[in-house]
Amino acid sequence: MASALAATRRIIARRNVNFAASISRTLDSAKGGSQCFTEKNRNFSSVSTSSSNISSLKLQNQRCPNAAFSMQIRSMASAFLDAYDEHIAERATMAGGLGIAPKPLDPAQCQTLIDEIKSFSGSSEEGERLVDILSHRVPPGVDEAAYVKAGYLSAIATGSETSDFVSRELAIKLLGTMQGGYNVGTLVSLLKDSDGVIADLASEQLKSTLLVFDAFYDVQEMHNEGVAAATAVMESWANAEWYTNKPTVPEKITVTVFKVTGETNTDDLSPAQDAWSRPDIPLHAVAMLKNSREGIFPEEEGNIGPVKQIEELQAKGHQLAYVGDVVGTGSSRKSATNSVLWYMGDDIPYVPNIKSGGVCIGGKIAPIFFNTMEDSGALPIEMNIDDLNTGDAIDIYPYEGKVCKAGTDEVVSTFELKTPVILDEVRAGGRIPLIIGRGITSKAREALGRDASVADTFNLPEEPKHKPEGFTLAQKMVGQACGTDGVIPGQYCEPIMTTVGSQDTTGPMTRDELRSLACLGFSADLVMQSFCHTAAYPKPVDVVTHHTLPDFIRTRGGVSLRPGDGIIHSWLNRMLVPDTVGTGGDSHTRFPIGISFPAGSGLVAFAGATGIMPLDMPESVLVRFSGEMQPGVTLRDLVQSIPYTALQMGLLTTEKKGKINIFSGRILEIEGLPDLRCEQAFELSDASAERSAAGCTIKLNEEPIIEYLNSNIVMLKWMISEGYGDSRTLERRIARMEEWLENPVLLEADPNAEYAATIDINLDDIKEPILALPNDPDASALLSEVQGEKIDEVFIGSCMTNIGHFRAAGKLLDKVTEPIPTRLWVAPPTKMDEAQLTAEGYYSIFGSAGARTEMPGCSLCMGNQARVAPGCTVVSTSTRNFPNRLGQGANVYLASAELAAVASIVGRLPSPQEYREYMSQVDSTAADTYRYLNFDELPDFVDKASHVEISDEMKAAAHKLQSGGD
């Protein structure tokens, strides 16, 4: 537990001084750029937010020199309730008239509300309503609106201001509902208040506040000085009253079943086309299950999900439980969990528009979705669901592991919880509050001179009974990140997160989670934000994200890309340090060197904020290649050979009911291809997402990694020269890479390592392409088994491609003299690929062939931007082919770029012989075709990189990190 608290302590220490200024800019913009308003709030915005100074945060009523503007402020203030009621009425008309909850207040609205409370002269009923809105409709943590709210309440709590509607006592109580961040310093300072009632009241609020970070030591110091109220807080934390005062998980939970048969992927729960609305949880939830399927009846096909059907089930009087055969496969979208819990979870007091709790039951629950449910305080359970049907009322006995028909002893299913710790997570309100809270309890006990163990209060992770003699590569990587030789399957650990990635359709949610964690500075060594999912066809809300999210990331010490730069993974992979561990808010964050455990936005935010991530170490499945690559066979065919072989071995099934998937929740470890370039290796690791694997490792030799890092160092220096930030973070990462290159040693699996299964694949036996069939990335077939299928559209792009694929496609298309019979989409992964392909003449070839070239980025792959025609048949190089993902009712084959190019030319899936004839044109120039972007060989990049120097400070910081220093 101490490791979690030690990591969280670093958050405040690394805060960026520009953060308060960014809030001022937000307020200024929201108010229409009024200089007077900015001046009015500048004193509040510029105050240090360290724990020692936060008590002085207050909004000062300075006189505005512009009288006309003062009248405008008063006019706005008197109109607040009218405007807010207008907003409520507007939201009531949305979702086809079904209505949705109003939005939380933004900073400007919060300021206007406070101005009205200060000057309000209307009825007491209206005044009380204003205070109620301030109490319940402002997000907690370090949201910009929370900054405004905390400043006003702090001023009242400390006696600097008074209010007819908010007493000093009420202000303190409301500060206590804000979870952490801007409220903490004021509450801590009040522990010394001369009025004992006030001091005790502040103490009561801090007892249930977990996000205190460095303020813990302020309270400890006061305790040592004999401040009674501080001692009360320390005692409460040590006794875990923040946890024990919460109700235990009931012996019996009665719910009504909401069953979705077959596979529910995150596209069903959080459709890509509606990604723009994800931060607005009530609005986004309307799109959940918007496409008809067995037993599900949307209000408006393709637009509004089964809202009334859900309401009818809720009318039975019990909370709903989401039940499915396979639940939550696909993307790592916290928005999917948010949507489910919006209808089936519990309100969180004083936190607007987000819910926790609830029950999710699956025959199989995808590991990332399972973890995201844990993080949200829900109870995820895997069990046989054959006898559960929509509308059934059931009694769940979480301690006994059985489910009965409600009010009877008739058992309809049994289960075993993944771990008893889940019940603690539910009680605590989620896995993250539990981790932070246990850490505080342990630290408080130690500070009070007691045993730091918390085993008397909490269910702690059990040590695995079986201990293998050797470690796999993944187990060694995670072990190194935990400061030990290895971590065995089933062991709970908190590995250091060296690299964290975030993309733009999950980034706004990650931002909100970071705010709720009171994070003002990243503790993870490198956090990177991309804009690859929305840059090509941005909606107005995306444009706002493009303008605001970079500043949010950079002011916390992160690295922000720019719209048009390209795909997150193609950039993030070039920032990796070998054999390290990371995560990302995209399910395809699958490192080709090192290992990544992708996660939902909440866990990604926690990893970025604290620099660690909770992990129950998964088992591993070994995939071992042997033999030689055959003519015409590509890396993408090797990707699909993994599920193809597993299907033949009975380790994988495509039937969703009672689905078998040896890879689900396990780590895919690949050997036998040690000389792959890192770009090639990523094709294999990337596709582990489609296997529902928890992560992936690939055993590579030192030579390709050395080549990759030498190239990447030049690219990162080029980024600094181009003004990318945070420059210090980039410098530190360059220094870590350079230090590794001085002693390029890689971890290796032990010969006696144990695996849950071993899959041997002989390359000599793969003599033709292997495709994923519509519309399931697991369903696999040889080209000869599907040849002749008419193809309407072809997509060459996504993170599964690199520059060599586009050269291969270009060389095939260059031979074509007639218009191609298909619609061809081309989208390179990065702007650097685009520039190089343009310089080499390939864009001219694509244009002559009639291809539609897209901005570098995800393009069709996610399905939230441009889409293929409804009902068409497609060959795509994208990552996955779930129903309706690329286009409504589209049938999508997944294949290599080379096969996709041939299909675009002939208008159908070719025969293997025909394919090989085309591929002979590519094979003859393979050395030229499959050249990768080595930036240390590109003069423009080398020249700009040569002018960048790495500071001694960052070299020292990198050395400390690389050598395992804290």
MARROKE-629288 format. One record per residue (C-alpha): residue in three letters; x, y, z. Coordinates in steps of 0.5 Angstrom, whole numbers, plus 500, padded with zeros to 3 digits. Last residue first. Layout:
N
ALAXYZ
...
END
This chain:
966
ASP525514486
GLY531511483
GLY531505479
SER537506474
GLN533508469
LEU529513473
LYS535516476
HIS539516470
ALA533520466
ALA533525472
ALA541526471
LYS540527464
MET534532465
GLU538536469
ASP544536465
SER540539459
ILE539535453
GLU542540447
VAL538541441
HIS541544434
SER543537431
ALA536535431
LYS534540426
ASP539538421
VAL538530423
PHE530531421
ASP531535415
PRO537530413
LEU533524414
GLU538518416
ASP537519423
PHE529519422
ASN529512420
LEU522511417
TYR522504414
ARG524501408
TYR519495406
THR519497398
ASP526498396
ALA528491399
ALA522488397
THR523490389
SER522483386
ASP517481392
VAL512487390
GLN512485383
SER511477385
MET506479389
TYR501480383
GLU502473381
ARG502471388
TYR495474388
GLU492471382
GLN495464384
PRO491465391
SER485466388
PRO483474388
LEU478477393
ARG474481388
GLY474488385
VAL480486381
ILE484492383
SER482494390
ALA482486391
VAL490487389
ALA491493394
ALA487489400
LEU492483399
GLU498487399
ALA495492405
SER494485409
ALA487483411
LEU481484415
TYR474482411
VAL468487413
ASN461486411
ALA458493412
GLY451493415
GLN452500417
GLY459502416
LEU466501419
ARG464499425
ASN457496423
PRO458489426
PHE465489429
ASN471489424
ARG477490428
THR484493427
SER484496420
THR487493414
SER480493410
VAL477489405
VAL470491404
THR463489402
CYS457494402
GLY451494406
PRO451501408
ALA457505404
VAL464506408
ARG464511413
ALA468518414
GLN469519422
ASN467515428
GLY468509424
MET474507428
CYS478504422
LEU475509417
SER480515418
CYS485513424
GLY490518422
PRO494521417
MET489526413
GLU485521408
THR487520400
ARG481517396
ALA484513391
GLY482514384
ALA488510381
SER491517378
GLY491520385
PHE494514389
ILE500514384
SER501521385
TYR501520392
TYR506515391
GLY511520388
GLU517519393
ALA516526396
THR509524397
LEU510518400
GLN515521405
ALA511527407
GLU505522408
ASP509517412
MET512524416
LYS504526417
THR503519420
PRO499513420
PRO498513412
ALA490514410
VAL488511403
TRP481509401
LEU479505395
ARG472505392
THR472499387
PRO472498380
ILE479501379
PRO480505373
GLU484502367
THR491502366
VAL494499373
LYS501498373
ASP502504378
LEU497500383
LEU501495385
LYS507499386
GLY503504390
ALA500498394
ALA507496396
ARG509503397
PHE503504402
HIS505497406
GLY512499407
ILE510506410
ASN507502416
THR500499417
MET496496423
CYS495503426
SER490504421
GLY490505413
ILE489501407
PHE481501406
VAL478497400
GLU471498398
ASP466494394
ILE469487394
LYS466481390
GLU467474393
GLY471470388
GLN476467393
VAL473465400
GLU476459402
SER482460397
LEU484466401
LEU485462408
ALA479463413
SER479466420
ALA473468425
ASP477471431
PRO476478428
ASP469477427
ASN464481422
PRO466478417
LEU472474416
ALA479475418
LEU483473413
ILE489468412
PRO494469406
GLU497463402
LYS503458404
ILE503458411
ASP505451413
ASP513453412
LEU511458417
ASN510453423
ILE506455428
ASP506453435
ILE501455440
THR503454448
ALA498454453
ALA497457460
TYR505458460
GLU510456465
ALA518459465
ASN523453465
PRO527456460
ASP527463463
ALA524469459
GLU529474457
LEU531481459
LEU534486454
VAL541489455
PRO543495450
ASN548498455
GLU550505452
LEU544505448
TRP540504455
GLU543511457
GLU541514450
MET534512451
ARG533515458
ALA536521455
ILE531522450
ARG526521455
ARG528526459
GLU529531454
LEU522530451
THR519531458
ARG523537459
SER520539452
ASP513539455
GLY512540449
TYR512540442
GLY516547439
GLU519544432
SER526544435
ILE523539441
MET520535436
TRP526534432
LYS529532438
LEU524527439
MET525524432
VAL533524432
ILE532520439
ASN527515435
SER532513429
ASN537511434
LEU532508438
TYR529504432
GLU536501430
ILE538499437
ILE531496437
PRO533492431
GLU539490433
GLU538488440
ASN534481438
LEU527481439
LYS522477443
ILE515480443
THR511481449
CYS503482449
GLY498485454
ALA491483457
ALA489479451
SER482480448
ARG484477442
GLU483483438
ALA487487442
SER493482441
ALA493485434
ASP497491436
SER503486438
LEU503483432
GLU503489427
PHE508492432
ALA513487431
GLN513490424
GLU515497426
CYS520494431
ARG523491425
LEU523483426
ASP529480427
PRO527476433
LEU521472430
GLY521466434
GLU517468440
ILE511471442
GLU508472449
LEU500474449
ILE498476456
ARG492473459
GLY485476460
SER482473454
PHE487469450
ILE485462451
ASN478464448
ILE472459449
LYS465462448
GLY459459452
LYS455463447
LYS459467443
GLU460462438
THR467464435
THR471459438
LEU478459441
LEU483454444
GLY480448440
MET486447437
GLN484449430
LEU481455433
ALA488457436
THR491456429
TYR486461425
PRO487465432
ILE494466431
SER495465423
GLN491472423
VAL497476425
LEU502471421
ASP498473415
ARG499481417
LEU506479417
THR506478410
VAL506471405
GLY507472398
PRO513467398
GLN513463404
MET516466411
GLU521461414
GLY520455419
SER518457427
PHE513461430
ARG512460438
VAL506463441
LEU506463448
VAL500464453
SER501468459
GLU498468466
PRO495475468
MET499479474
ASP493482478
LEU495490476
PRO494496480
MET498502476
ILE503506478
GLY506513476
THR501517480
ALA497522476
GLY499518469
ALA497511472
PHE490514475
ALA488517469
VAL489511465
LEU485507470
GLY479512470
SER480512462
GLY479505461
ALA485501460
PRO491498456
PHE496494459
SER503495456
ILE509491455
GLY516493453
ILE518493446
PRO513492441
PHE508496445
ARG500495445
THR496501446
HIS491498441
SER486498447
ASP486506447
GLY487509454
GLY494507455
THR498503459
GLY506502461
VAL511498462
THR519498461
ASP523493457
PRO526497452
VAL524505453
LEU518507449
MET518514445
ARG517511438
ASN512507440
LEU508513442
TRP508516435
SER505510431
HIS501508437
ILE497515437
ILE496515430
GLY497522426
ASP500529426
GLY494532423
PRO491535430
ARG497536434
LEU501532439
SER501533446
VAL507531451
GLY505531459
GLY508536464
ARG501537467
THR501544464
ARG502540457
ILE496536458
PHE491541459
ASP494546454
PRO493540449
LEU486539451
THR484546450
HIS484547442
HIS483540440
THR478539445
VAL474545442
VAL475543435
ASP472536437
VAL466539440
PRO465543434
LYS465536430
PRO472534427
TYR472531420
ALA480529419
ALA482531426
THR477526430
HIS481520432
CYS488522431
PHE488527436
SER494525441
GLN496526448
MET502523451
VAL504522458
LEU512521460
ASP515519466
ALA508518470
SER508523476
PHE504527472
GLY502534475
LEU495538477
CYS492531479
ALA486532484
LEU483525482
SER477528479
ARG481533475
LEU485527472
GLU478523471
ASP475529467
ARG482529463
THR481522462
MET474523459
PRO476528454
GLY482524452
THR478518450
THR476520443
ASP482524443
GLN487519445
SER491518451
GLY498514452
VAL502513458
THR509511458
THR514509464
MET508506469
ILE511503475
PRO508497477
GLU503496482
CYS503488484
TYR497483486
GLN500476484
GLY495472480
PRO501470475
ILE508471478
VAL512477478
GLY519477477
ASP526479479
THR524485483
GLY523493483
CYS516493481
ALA517495474
GLN523490474
GLY517485476
VAL513487470
MET518486465
LYS520479468
GLN513477468
ALA512479461
LEU519475459
THR516469462
PHE519467469
GLY522461472
GLU520455477
PRO513457477
LYS510459484
HIS503456485
LYS499458491
PRO498465489
GLU499470494
GLU492473496
PRO490480495
LEU488484501
ASN481484504
PHE481490508
THR480492516
ASP485487520
ALA490487514
VAL491494514
SER499493516
ALA502499518
ASP503497525
ARG503503529
GLY507509531
LEU502514529
ALA505516523
GLU505508521
ARG498508522
ALA497514518
LYS501511512
SER497505512
THR490508512
ILE493513507
GLY495507503
ARG489504504
GLY485510502
ILE489511495
ILE488503493
LEU480503495
PRO479510492
ILE482507485
ARG478500486
GLY471503486
GLY466506491
ALA470504497
ARG464498498
VAL465496491
GLU472496492
ASP472492498
LEU467487495
ILE472486489
VAL478484494
PRO475478495
THR478476488
LYS475474481
LEU469472485
GLU466465484
PHE460464481
THR453460481
SER447460477
VAL439459477
VAL439456484
GLU432456487
ASP431458494
THR426463493
GLY424471493
ALA428472487
LYS430467483
CYS437465486
VAL444467484
LYS450463488
GLY457465490
GLU456465498
TYR459472499
PRO456475493
TYR449472494
ILE445475488
ASP437475488
ILE434475481
ALA428478478
ASP427476471
GLY425481466
THR431479461
ASN433472462
LEU438468466
ASP438461465
ASP443461460
ILE448466464
ASN453461466
MET458466471
GLU463472471
ILE461477476
PRO463485475
LEU460489481
ALA461496480
GLY465501484
SER467505477
ASP474502477
GLU472495478
MET467496472
THR473499468
ASN477492470
PHE472488467
PHE472492461
ILE479491460
PRO479484461
ALA473482457
ILE467479461
LYS465472459
GLY459469461
GLY457476463
ILE454479469
CYS455487471
VAL452489477
GLY451497479
GLY456501483
SER458508480
LYS454514477
ILE456520473
ASN452526471
PRO454531477
VAL458529483
TYR455532490
PRO452525492
ILE454519487
ASP448517484
ASP448509483
GLY448505477
MET444501472
TYR442506467
TRP448511467
LEU452505469
VAL451502462
SER453508459
ASN459510464
THR462503463
ALA462504455
SER465511456
LYS470508460
ARG472505453
SER478500452
SER476498445
GLY474491443
THR470486448
GLY465489453
VAL461483455
VAL460476452
ASP454472454
GLY451478457
VAL447481463
TYR447488465
ALA444488472
LEU438493473
GLN436496480
HIS429493483
GLY422496483
LYS419493477
ALA419500474
GLN426499472
LEU424494467
GLU420499464
GLU425504464
ILE430500460
GLN425498455
LYS423506454
VAL431507453
PRO432502448
GLY437506444
ILE437512440
ASN440513434
GLY441507429
GLU434505430
GLU430510434
GLU427508440
PRO431502440
PHE428495442
ILE433489444
GLY431482445
GLU435480439
ARG438486436
SER436493434
ASN442498433
LYS442504438
LEU445499444
MET447505448
ALA446512444
VAL442515449
ALA448514454
HIS452519450
LEU447524452
PRO447522460
ILE455522460
ASP457528456
PRO464527456
ARG462521451
SER459526446
TRP464526440
ALA464519440
ASP457518438
GLN459515431
ALA464510435
PRO458507439
SER459507446
LEU455501449
ASP455497442
ASP462499440
THR464497447
ASN463490444
THR456486447
GLU457479444
GLY451474444
THR445476448
VAL443482451
LYS440481458
PHE437486463
VAL436482469
THR432485475
VAL436486481
THR436483488
ILE443484492
LYS443479498
GLU449479503
PRO449486502
VAL456490501
THR458493507
PRO455501508
LYS460506508
ASN463508515
THR468503515
TYR471506509
TRP473513510
GLU473510518
ALA480507516
ASN482507523
ALA488510521
TRP485515517
SER480517523
GLU486517528
MET490522523
VAL483526523
ALA482526530
THR490528531
ALA489534527
ALA483536531
ALA487536537
VAL493540535
GLY498537539
GLU504540535
ASN505532532
HIS498532530
MET499539526
GLU505536523
GLN501530521
VAL496534518
ASP501538514
TYR504531512
PHE497529509
ALA497535505
ASP502532501
PHE497528497
VAL490530500
LEU485526495
LEU482521500
THR477526504
SER473522509
LYS476524515
LEU478531512
GLN470533513
GLU470531520
SER476535522
ALA473541518
LEU467541523
ASP472540529
ALA476546527
ILE469550526
VAL467548533
GLY473549536
ASP473556534
SER480558534
ASP481555528
LYS487550528
LEU484545524
LEU481550519
SER488550516
VAL487543513
LEU480545511
THR483551507
GLY488547504
VAL484541502
ASN478544498
TYR482546492
GLY484538491
GLY480533494
GLN473530494
MET469536494
THR464534499
GLY468537505
LEU468544502
LEU460543502
LYS461542509
ILE466548511
ALA461552507
LEU455550511
GLU459552517
ARG461559515
SER454560513
VAL451560506
PHE445564504
ASP446571507
SER453570506
THR460573509
GLU467574507
SER474573509
GLY471568515
THR475562513
ALA469558511
ILE466564507
ALA473565503
SER474558502
LEU467557500
TYR468562494
GLY475559492
ALA473552492
LYS467554488
VAL471557483
TYR477552483
ALA471547482
ALA469550476
GLU476549473
ASP475542475
VAL481540480
GLY477535484
PRO469536484
PRO464537479
VAL459543480
ARG452541480
HIS450539487
SER452544492
LEU452550487
ILE445548485
ASP443547492
VAL446554494
LEU442557488
ARG436553490
GLU436556497
GLY436563494
GLU430562490
GLU426559496
SER429565500
SER425570495
GLY429575492
SER435580494
PHE441576491
SER448580491
LYS452574493
ILE448569491
GLU448572484
ASP455573484
ILE456566486
LEU452563480
THR455568475
GLN462565477
CYS459558477
GLN457559470
ALA463562468
PRO467556470
ASP462551467
LEU456548471
PRO454541470
LYS450539464
PRO442538465
ALA440531465
ILE437528459
GLY430528456
LEU426523452
GLY423528447
GLY427524442
ALA434524446
MET433532447
THR427536449
ALA428535456
ARG435538455
GLU432545452
ALA428545458
ILE434544463
HIS438549459
GLU432554460
ASP431553467
TYR439555468
ALA438561464
ASP432563468
LEU436561474
PHE442566472
ALA438572470
SER439576476
ALA447575475
MET447576468
SER444583469
ARG449584475
ILE455583471
GLN452587465
MET451593470
SER458592472
PHE460592465
ALA457599464
ALA460601470
ASN467600467
PRO472601473
CYS470594476
ARG471594484
GLN474588486
ASN470583490
GLN476578491
LEU475570490
LYS478566495
LEU484562495
SER488563502
SER487556504
ILE490553498
ASN497556501
SER500551505
SER497545500
SER500548494
THR495551489
SER499558489
VAL495564488
SER494566481
SER487564479
PHE484568485
ASN488574484
ARG486574477
ASN479573478
LYS476580477
GLU482582472
THR479577468
PHE472579469
CYS474586467
GLN478584461
SER472581458
GLY474575453
GLY467573452
LYS466570459
ALA468563457
SER474566454
ASP476569460
LEU474564465
THR478559461
ARG484563460
SER484564468
ILE484557468
SER490556464
ALA494561468
ALA492557474
PHE496551471
ASN502555468
VAL506553475
ASN506546473
ARG505541479
ARG510536480
ALA511536487
ILE503536488
ILE503529484
ARG509526487
ARG505524494
THR501520489
ALA507515488
ALA509514495
LEU502513497
ALA501507492
SER508505494
ALA506505501
MET500500500
END
